[in-house]
Amino acid sequence: MSLASRHKNMSKSTKRKNKGPGSVRIIGGKWRGSKLPIPDLPGLRPSGDRCRETLFNWLQPHLGTATCVDLFAGSGALGMEAASRGAEQVTLIEKLMLAARILQDNIDRLGAETVQVVATDALQWISECPPQSVDIAFVDPPFGLHLETRALELLRMGNCVRPGGFVYVEIASSATSFDPGPGWEVDNEKQLGEVRMLLLKKT
């Protein structure tokens, strides 16, 4: 390989490495195709297109009048997808200020009047959630920290989700076991690559 070719290939490699975190697109509804920037933050892992398509096929019949909360919102992909597809109200919970500012920028850019950002810790927000005030909760924290288990426990203890409402949980497919605890039944479940998807229904 010539020196010029080697330099050209190295430049391409450097560009790929420095490309940055990129974006995730909304895949359905009134904002279909709109891109949401992904904050360059550790542990942030937006739900992929296939996961969201599967999830919202499950949820579509329940979205029309739904009050939703996207806990551990990150890029806001789940909450903004719900709003795009007709959810009545969506709250994005994100404790990291950089991510919260980007979420607010997205809301302003899209004119998403039914969406609000709350910059706080998700578990703290759940502990103060009014009883039976949520129809659908999205629980998609960084893998390996067991935050989903604690979130489900607090949602149950506070009676935050209305009877018949749903909680969506993503965990690593490599997780050896997952017990949602009392008060929840598995309504739908699927594994896509490294992600195990669970839609839980409040009993």
Secondary structure as UniProt FT lines:
FT   HELIX           3..17
FT   STRAND          23..25
FT   TURN            30..33
FT   STRAND          35..37
FT   TURN            42..43
FT   HELIX           49..59
FT   HELIX           60..62
FT   TURN            64..65
FT   STRAND          67..71
FT   TURN            74..75
FT   HELIX           77..84
FT   TURN            85..86
FT   STRAND          89..93
FT   HELIX           97..110
FT   TURN            113..114
FT   STRAND          115..118
FT   HELIX           122..127
FT   TURN            131..132
FT   STRAND          134..139
FT   TURN            143..144
FT   HELIX           147..157
FT   TURN            158..159
FT   STRAND          161..172
FT   TURN            173..174
FT   TURN            182..183
FT   STRAND          184..192
FT   TURN            193..194
FT   STRAND          195..202
//
